[in-house]
Amino acid sequence: MGEARSDVPRWIRIDWLLVAGLAGLALALRIVAGPRTIDDAYITFRYARNLAEGLGFVYNPGQPVLGTTTPLYTALMSLSWLLGLRDLPSVALVLNSLADVGTTALLYWMGRRLSGSRIVAAGAGLAWAVSPMSVTFAGGGMETSVVILFLVASFATYVAGRARLSAGLMALAVLTRPDALIAAGLLFADMGLRPLLARDGALLGSRLRRLPWVEATIFGAMLAPWIIFATAYFGSPLPQSVQAK
């Protein structure tokens, strides 16, 4: 009998091996470094604990003040507490490390798609995998790794022609940290300008119909529940720290 042959093309197997190696390196560096939790992370952890224990989305029970900048990350930490995983610095490290693994893989994919070069793709993934600041942020307990994953995923899916999915991922980025609105503005600016500047479709009405109405609706619909809740509960969806600045 002849040797069994894989149906997966060799070049795809090489890409997968490179991604696996980069992802493994990114994960190992962060887990070995361990938690290096910074002060601000404990604010989010306290909100998460109080939410899980039924005391409300508050730092101090009975005082509805929004002092964390990351509602989605807080909800994830709260879910961890409910599941019995109450060492939140360690939970945050694992979550952030996995997020950085995802970002590493996405950077490789985008580098490969845009350049066609494995060297460029591997360089992009490696730069994030071994970045000292990235490793530090992952262990710091904050939401940085998660918001960067959503941002990169949003841009990657947009490059792949999945604009609606891109809009949804961008909404998750904003829910993770409000300054992601800057990236959202750039994304929707590109979505809006492309049909208006396109040479085909001379009629203005045709171009207007191609504007990102659906994507904008998806983005707004995903943000609306938090905006409504935060406005009713805290008086504003913006954290106190952002308002003070």
Residue frames as qw, qx, qy, qz and C-alpha x, y, z in Angstrom:
[[0.000, 0.887, 0.462, 0.000, 0.00, 0.00, 0.00],
 [0.384, 0.530, -0.029, 0.756, 1.21, 3.50, -0.82],
 [0.261, -0.225, -0.473, 0.811, 1.79, 6.11, 1.82],
 [0.037, 0.808, 0.586, -0.048, -1.33, 8.14, 2.63],
 [0.313, 0.257, 0.109, 0.908, -1.20, 11.67, 1.27],
 [0.011, -0.521, -0.483, 0.704, -2.66, 14.69, 3.02],
 [0.282, 0.719, 0.560, 0.301, -5.41, 16.59, 1.21],
 [0.169, -0.940, -0.086, 0.283, -4.12, 19.84, 2.72],
 [0.608, 0.717, -0.125, 0.319, -1.75, 21.70, 0.36],
 [0.731, -0.080, -0.289, 0.613, 1.82, 21.96, 1.62],
 [0.176, 0.398, -0.082, 0.897, 1.79, 25.77, 1.66],
 [0.553, -0.608, -0.164, -0.545, -1.27, 25.77, 3.92],
 [0.865, -0.351, -0.301, 0.197, 0.41, 23.31, 6.31],
 [0.542, 0.159, -0.213, 0.798, 3.44, 25.60, 6.51],
 [0.175, -0.543, -0.031, -0.821, 1.22, 28.59, 7.35],
 [0.753, -0.541, -0.239, -0.289, -0.54, 26.63, 10.06],
 [0.822, -0.160, -0.295, 0.460, 2.77, 25.51, 11.56],
 [0.306, 0.320, -0.143, 0.885, 4.06, 29.08, 11.60],
 [0.424, -0.575, -0.107, -0.692, 0.87, 30.36, 13.23],
 [0.854, -0.425, -0.300, -0.023, 0.97, 27.57, 15.81],
 [0.697, 0.013, -0.280, 0.660, 4.58, 28.35, 16.64],
 [0.064, 0.412, -0.075, 0.906, 3.94, 32.08, 17.01],
 [0.611, -0.549, -0.204, -0.532, 0.81, 31.48, 19.08],
 [0.863, -0.305, -0.343, 0.211, 2.63, 29.04, 21.35],
 [0.500, 0.159, -0.242, 0.816, 5.45, 31.54, 21.85],
 [0.205, -0.510, -0.034, -0.835, 3.00, 34.36, 22.67],
 [0.765, -0.508, -0.260, -0.299, 1.17, 32.19, 25.20],
 [0.826, -0.152, -0.344, 0.420, 4.32, 30.86, 26.85],
 [0.323, 0.326, -0.207, 0.864, 5.89, 34.29, 27.33],
 [0.376, -0.521, -0.020, -0.766, 2.79, 35.63, 29.08],
 [0.859, -0.408, -0.266, -0.159, 2.12, 32.62, 31.28],
 [0.755, 0.003, -0.340, 0.561, 5.77, 32.39, 32.35],
 [0.121, 0.422, -0.172, 0.882, 5.83, 36.10, 33.22],
 [0.271, -0.440, -0.786, 0.339, 2.75, 35.61, 35.41],
 [0.099, -0.885, -0.421, -0.173, 0.33, 38.23, 36.78],
 [0.390, -0.044, -0.190, 0.900, 1.76, 41.68, 37.40],
 [0.055, -0.764, -0.625, -0.152, -1.50, 43.31, 38.33],
 [0.183, 0.255, -0.085, 0.945, -1.63, 47.10, 38.37],
 [0.099, 0.202, 0.574, -0.787, -3.76, 49.20, 40.70],
 [0.463, 0.174, -0.139, -0.858, -6.49, 50.15, 38.19],
 [0.464, -0.006, -0.834, -0.299, -7.25, 46.49, 37.48],
 [0.152, -0.215, -0.848, 0.460, -8.44, 46.03, 41.06],
 [0.343, 0.233, 0.165, -0.895, -11.10, 48.69, 40.46],
 [0.598, 0.149, -0.529, -0.583, -12.52, 46.60, 37.64],
 [0.391, -0.018, -0.912, 0.125, -12.21, 43.42, 39.72],
 [0.080, 0.197, 0.654, -0.726, -14.20, 45.02, 42.53],
 [0.525, 0.227, -0.105, -0.813, -16.95, 46.07, 40.14],
 [0.562, 0.129, -0.753, -0.316, -16.99, 42.52, 38.77],
 [0.226, -0.077, -0.890, 0.388, -17.23, 40.96, 42.24],
 [0.261, 0.236, 0.441, -0.826, -20.04, 43.27, 43.37],
 [0.572, 0.217, -0.353, -0.708, -21.94, 42.61, 40.14],
 [0.501, 0.064, -0.856, -0.104, -21.58, 38.85, 40.56],
 [0.174, -0.173, -0.819, 0.519, -22.71, 39.01, 44.18],
 [0.093, -0.687, -0.685, -0.222, -25.87, 40.94, 43.30],
 [0.298, -0.609, -0.284, 0.678, -24.74, 44.26, 44.77],
 [0.363, 0.895, 0.177, -0.187, -25.03, 46.05, 41.45],
 [0.695, 0.465, 0.036, 0.548, -22.61, 47.46, 38.90],
 [0.233, -0.942, 0.069, -0.232, -20.92, 49.53, 41.60],
 [0.448, 0.431, -0.600, 0.504, -17.61, 49.99, 43.36],
 [0.074, -0.036, 0.698, -0.711, -19.32, 50.77, 46.67],
 [0.073, -0.476, -0.869, -0.108, -22.77, 49.24, 47.23],
 [0.046, -0.809, -0.512, 0.285, -25.49, 51.87, 47.02],
 [0.065, -0.753, 0.173, 0.631, -23.32, 54.34, 45.09],
 [0.747, 0.480, 0.426, 0.171, -23.99, 54.05, 41.34],
 [0.029, 0.874, -0.319, -0.365, -20.83, 55.71, 40.04],
 [0.910, 0.397, 0.025, 0.119, -19.17, 54.44, 36.85],
 [0.296, -0.843, 0.420, 0.157, -15.50, 54.22, 37.77],
 [0.630, -0.145, 0.679, 0.349, -14.38, 51.51, 35.35],
 [0.269, 0.553, -0.350, -0.707, -13.72, 52.18, 31.68],
 [0.249, 0.229, -0.870, -0.359, -14.45, 48.64, 30.51],
 [0.715, -0.061, 0.270, -0.642, -18.02, 47.30, 30.90],
 [0.884, 0.227, -0.337, -0.229, -17.51, 44.21, 28.72],
 [0.475, 0.356, -0.715, 0.369, -14.30, 43.17, 30.44],
 [0.315, -0.264, 0.569, -0.712, -15.96, 43.73, 33.80],
 [0.849, 0.032, 0.025, -0.526, -18.80, 41.45, 32.73],
 [0.784, 0.295, -0.545, 0.035, -16.31, 38.74, 31.74],
 [0.177, 0.328, -0.725, 0.579, -14.58, 39.00, 35.12],
 [0.568, -0.154, 0.357, -0.726, -17.98, 38.87, 36.82],
 [0.899, 0.132, -0.264, -0.325, -18.85, 35.70, 34.91],
 [0.544, 0.337, -0.703, 0.309, -15.58, 34.18, 36.08],
 [0.186, -0.273, 0.620, -0.712, -16.51, 34.98, 39.68],
 [0.778, -0.016, 0.105, -0.619, -19.92, 33.34, 39.22],
 [0.869, 0.241, -0.421, -0.101, -18.24, 30.22, 37.82],
 [0.849, -0.516, 0.021, 0.116, -16.09, 29.95, 40.94],
 [0.722, 0.253, -0.031, 0.644, -12.88, 31.24, 39.32],
 [0.262, -0.942, -0.209, -0.007, -12.19, 33.96, 41.87],
 [0.567, -0.438, 0.213, 0.665, -8.47, 34.51, 41.48],
 [0.448, 0.851, 0.241, -0.132, -9.23, 37.38, 39.11],
 [0.037, -0.807, 0.479, 0.343, -5.60, 38.42, 38.47],
 [0.381, -0.194, 0.864, 0.265, -4.88, 34.89, 37.22],
 [0.510, 0.577, 0.635, -0.053, -8.13, 34.78, 35.24],
 [0.256, 0.917, -0.036, -0.304, -7.24, 38.10, 33.64],
 [0.205, -0.597, 0.685, 0.364, -3.78, 36.81, 32.74],
 [0.461, 0.123, 0.859, 0.188, -5.20, 33.74, 31.02],
 [0.420, 0.769, 0.461, -0.142, -7.89, 35.73, 29.21],
 [0.121, 0.907, -0.227, -0.335, -5.42, 38.38, 28.07],
 [0.331, -0.417, 0.774, 0.341, -2.87, 35.78, 27.01],
 [0.494, 0.364, 0.779, 0.131, -5.46, 34.00, 24.86],
 [0.317, 0.896, 0.210, -0.231, -6.49, 37.34, 23.39],
 [0.054, -0.786, 0.487, 0.377, -2.87, 38.05, 22.45],
 [0.468, -0.055, 0.843, 0.260, -2.63, 34.60, 20.87],
 [0.465, 0.673, 0.575, -0.015, -5.62, 35.52, 18.72],
 [0.144, 0.939, -0.092, -0.299, -4.08, 38.87, 17.80],
 [0.314, -0.521, 0.695, 0.384, -0.81, 37.18, 16.84],
 [0.492, 0.236, 0.809, 0.218, -2.64, 34.79, 14.52],
 [0.355, 0.843, 0.388, -0.112, -4.68, 37.59, 12.95],
 [0.029, -0.865, 0.321, 0.386, -1.59, 39.72, 12.34],
 [0.396, -0.226, 0.804, 0.383, 0.02, 36.77, 10.58],
 [0.455, 0.522, 0.716, 0.095, -3.09, 36.29, 8.44],
 [0.235, 0.934, 0.150, -0.225, -3.30, 39.95, 7.49],
 [0.187, -0.711, 0.529, 0.423, 0.41, 40.12, 6.72],
 [0.444, 0.007, 0.840, 0.311, 0.10, 37.05, 4.52],
 [0.401, 0.692, 0.600, 0.000, -2.99, 38.34, 2.72],
 [0.136, 0.959, 0.038, -0.244, -1.75, 41.87, 2.13],
 [0.077, -0.769, 0.557, 0.303, 1.87, 41.10, 1.24],
 [0.910, 0.313, -0.222, -0.158, 1.78, 37.51, 0.06],
 [0.425, 0.529, -0.651, 0.341, 4.99, 36.93, 2.01],
 [0.796, -0.417, -0.430, 0.083, 5.42, 34.51, 4.90],
 [0.531, 0.039, -0.319, 0.784, 8.37, 36.55, 6.11],
 [0.150, -0.363, 0.010, -0.920, 6.26, 39.70, 6.41],
 [0.702, -0.442, -0.352, -0.433, 3.40, 37.74, 7.98],
 [0.790, -0.259, -0.442, 0.336, 5.66, 36.02, 10.51],
 [0.334, 0.181, -0.245, 0.892, 7.34, 39.33, 11.30],
 [0.366, -0.456, -0.108, -0.804, 3.99, 40.96, 12.05],
 [0.816, -0.418, -0.348, -0.197, 2.89, 38.11, 14.30],
 [0.737, -0.069, -0.394, 0.545, 6.28, 37.85, 16.02],
 [0.128, 0.405, -0.164, 0.890, 6.42, 41.58, 16.74],
 [0.573, -0.500, -0.035, -0.649, 3.25, 41.33, 18.79],
 [0.896, -0.223, -0.384, 0.013, 4.04, 37.94, 20.33],
 [0.723, -0.107, -0.317, 0.604, 7.33, 39.11, 21.87],
 [0.041, 0.704, 0.005, 0.709, 6.57, 42.81, 22.42],
 [0.314, -0.038, -0.678, 0.663, 7.62, 43.62, 26.01],
 [0.298, -0.039, 0.189, -0.935, 4.77, 46.11, 26.39],
 [0.699, -0.088, -0.461, -0.540, 2.26, 43.54, 25.14],
 [0.615, -0.094, -0.747, 0.236, 3.51, 40.97, 27.64],
 [0.108, -0.011, -0.510, 0.853, 3.35, 43.57, 30.42],
 [0.476, -0.079, -0.069, -0.873, -0.20, 44.61, 29.52],
 [0.697, -0.114, -0.650, -0.283, -1.35, 40.98, 29.49],
 [0.538, -0.173, -0.703, 0.433, -0.13, 40.46, 33.04],
 [0.014, 0.160, -0.257, 0.953, -1.37, 43.83, 34.24],
 [0.083, 0.397, 0.840, -0.361, -4.97, 42.66, 34.56],
 [0.292, 0.504, 0.075, -0.810, -6.43, 45.43, 32.41],
 [0.713, 0.486, 0.457, -0.215, -8.48, 45.10, 29.22],
 [0.104, 0.719, -0.433, -0.534, -5.78, 46.18, 26.76],
 [0.184, -0.185, 0.911, 0.319, -5.17, 42.76, 25.20],
 [0.348, 0.475, 0.801, -0.106, -8.89, 42.12, 24.70],
 [0.309, 0.826, 0.156, -0.445, -9.64, 45.49, 23.09],
 [0.030, 0.605, -0.619, -0.500, -6.67, 45.08, 20.75],
 [0.297, 0.081, 0.936, 0.168, -7.93, 41.64, 19.74],
 [0.365, 0.685, 0.591, -0.221, -11.34, 43.08, 18.85],
 [0.170, 0.827, -0.165, -0.510, -9.76, 45.98, 16.95],
 [0.075, -0.423, 0.795, 0.429, -7.45, 43.76, 14.92],
 [0.328, 0.276, 0.903, 0.034, -10.27, 41.27, 14.30],
 [0.344, 0.772, 0.349, -0.405, -12.50, 44.09, 13.10],
 [0.178, 0.751, -0.407, -0.489, -9.91, 45.33, 10.62],
 [0.210, -0.225, 0.914, 0.264, -9.03, 41.78, 9.53],
 [0.390, 0.460, 0.794, -0.077, -12.64, 40.91, 8.75],
 [0.306, 0.829, 0.084, -0.461, -13.02, 44.22, 6.92],
 [0.009, 0.576, -0.682, -0.450, -10.00, 43.37, 4.78],
 [0.235, 0.042, 0.961, 0.136, -11.65, 40.01, 4.10],
 [0.253, -0.186, -0.530, -0.788, -14.81, 41.73, 2.85],
 [0.382, -0.501, -0.774, 0.056, -16.96, 40.95, 5.90],
 [0.020, 0.425, -0.093, 0.900, -18.03, 44.50, 6.69],
 [0.633, -0.545, -0.205, -0.510, -21.02, 43.57, 8.85],
 [0.861, -0.302, -0.314, 0.262, -18.97, 41.25, 11.04],
 [0.475, 0.242, -0.201, 0.822, -16.32, 43.96, 11.19],
 [0.255, -0.563, -0.031, -0.786, -18.88, 46.45, 12.50],
 [0.807, -0.497, -0.243, -0.205, -20.00, 44.00, 15.20],
 [0.802, -0.107, -0.271, 0.521, -16.44, 43.36, 16.34],
 [0.226, 0.403, -0.122, 0.878, -15.78, 47.09, 16.45],
 [0.529, -0.618, -0.131, -0.567, -18.80, 47.51, 18.71],
 [0.880, -0.371, -0.253, 0.158, -17.31, 44.91, 21.07],
 [0.581, 0.183, -0.203, 0.767, -14.06, 46.89, 21.06],
 [0.125, -0.546, 0.021, -0.828, -15.93, 50.06, 22.08],
 [0.755, -0.543, -0.182, -0.319, -17.73, 48.16, 24.83],
 [0.852, -0.159, -0.259, 0.427, -14.35, 46.98, 26.05],
 [0.402, -0.415, -0.098, 0.810, -12.86, 50.47, 26.02],
 [0.294, 0.840, 0.371, -0.264, -14.52, 53.72, 24.89],
 [0.034, -0.742, 0.366, 0.561, -11.48, 55.18, 23.15],
 [0.439, 0.084, 0.813, 0.373, -11.94, 52.48, 20.51],
 [0.368, 0.803, 0.399, -0.247, -14.45, 54.97, 19.09],
 [0.006, 0.750, -0.408, -0.520, -11.44, 56.58, 17.37],
 [0.205, -0.164, 0.892, 0.368, -10.81, 53.36, 15.43],
 [0.357, 0.540, 0.753, -0.112, -14.56, 53.02, 14.79],
 [0.234, 0.838, 0.053, -0.490, -14.56, 56.48, 13.22],
 [0.017, -0.544, 0.678, 0.494, -11.74, 55.46, 10.88],
 [0.299, 0.119, 0.937, 0.138, -13.47, 52.22, 9.95],
 [0.334, 0.694, 0.610, -0.187, -16.80, 53.85, 9.12],
 [0.120, 0.788, -0.203, -0.569, -15.07, 56.71, 7.31],
 [0.091, -0.310, 0.827, 0.461, -13.50, 54.17, 4.97],
 [0.284, 0.379, 0.880, -0.004, -16.80, 52.33, 4.57],
 [0.253, 0.803, 0.381, -0.383, -18.54, 55.59, 3.71],
 [0.063, 0.744, -0.347, -0.567, -15.92, 57.10, 1.41],
 [0.353, -0.129, 0.846, 0.377, -15.33, 54.02, -0.73],
 [0.372, 0.564, 0.726, 0.130, -18.75, 54.05, -2.48],
 [0.124, 0.922, 0.170, -0.324, -18.77, 57.83, -2.79],
 [0.081, -0.744, 0.489, 0.448, -15.33, 57.91, -4.40],
 [0.624, 0.072, 0.745, 0.222, -15.85, 54.84, -6.58],
 [0.073, 0.309, -0.470, -0.823, -15.68, 55.46, -10.30],
 [0.158, -0.263, -0.871, -0.384, -18.45, 53.02, -11.12],
 [0.162, -0.667, -0.707, 0.169, -22.08, 53.82, -10.33],
 [0.217, 0.285, 0.097, 0.929, -22.30, 57.38, -11.61],
 [0.381, -0.658, -0.365, -0.537, -25.70, 58.05, -10.09],
 [0.082, -0.451, 0.543, -0.704, -25.51, 59.58, -6.62],
 [0.787, -0.244, 0.112, -0.556, -28.55, 57.58, -5.50],
 [0.921, 0.130, -0.365, 0.031, -26.77, 54.35, -6.37],
 [0.437, 0.380, -0.562, 0.590, -23.77, 55.37, -4.32],
 [0.379, -0.418, 0.360, -0.743, -25.87, 56.44, -1.36],
 [0.919, -0.151, -0.096, -0.351, -27.54, 53.03, -1.28],
 [0.840, 0.188, -0.422, 0.285, -24.09, 51.49, -0.96],
 [0.074, -0.637, 0.460, -0.614, -23.22, 53.49, 2.15],
 [0.339, 0.050, -0.899, 0.274, -22.77, 51.36, 5.31],
 [0.536, -0.390, -0.010, -0.749, -26.32, 51.72, 6.61],
 [0.897, -0.233, -0.351, -0.136, -26.59, 48.10, 7.75],
 [0.661, 0.109, -0.476, 0.570, -23.14, 48.13, 9.34],
 [0.039, -0.360, 0.279, -0.889, -23.94, 51.33, 11.20],
 [0.719, -0.370, -0.140, -0.571, -27.21, 49.80, 12.43],
 [0.873, -0.110, -0.445, 0.168, -25.39, 46.71, 13.71],
 [0.421, 0.227, -0.415, 0.774, -22.82, 48.88, 15.46],
 [0.279, -0.373, 0.149, -0.872, -25.45, 51.11, 17.06],
 [0.811, -0.308, -0.287, -0.406, -27.72, 48.23, 18.06],
 [0.794, -0.063, -0.499, 0.342, -24.89, 46.49, 19.91],
 [0.266, 0.181, -0.379, 0.868, -23.95, 49.65, 21.81],
 [0.377, -0.492, -0.220, -0.753, -27.51, 50.75, 22.56],
 [0.739, -0.492, -0.458, -0.047, -28.25, 48.41, 25.52],
 [0.614, -0.205, -0.328, 0.688, -25.16, 49.59, 27.41],
 [0.093, 0.270, 0.040, 0.958, -25.79, 53.26, 26.59],
 [0.511, -0.531, -0.351, -0.578, -29.40, 53.03, 27.76],
 [0.770, -0.438, -0.429, 0.177, -28.50, 51.12, 30.93],
 [0.553, -0.079, -0.240, 0.794, -25.53, 53.32, 31.85],
 [0.052, -0.393, -0.115, -0.911, -27.46, 56.52, 31.24],
 [0.622, -0.554, -0.334, -0.441, -30.33, 55.36, 33.42],
 [0.831, -0.379, -0.333, 0.234, -28.13, 53.82, 36.13],
 [0.609, -0.236, -0.100, 0.751, -25.14, 56.19, 36.28],
 [0.089, 0.863, 0.170, -0.468, -26.50, 59.27, 34.53],
 [0.345, 0.782, -0.410, -0.319, -23.99, 58.88, 31.67],
 [0.987, 0.145, -0.012, 0.068, -22.38, 56.05, 29.69],
 [0.477, 0.658, -0.388, 0.435, -19.00, 57.76, 30.06],
 [0.724, -0.327, -0.447, 0.411, -16.85, 56.76, 33.06],
 [0.301, -0.933, -0.100, 0.170, -16.05, 59.45, 35.63],
 [0.590, -0.412, 0.329, 0.612, -12.36, 59.30, 34.69],
 [0.406, 0.375, 0.530, 0.644, -13.16, 60.14, 31.06],
 [0.055, -0.898, -0.379, -0.218, -15.46, 63.00, 32.05],
 [0.488, -0.787, 0.024, 0.376, -12.79, 64.40, 34.37],
 [0.543, -0.162, 0.425, 0.705, -10.28, 64.47, 31.51]]
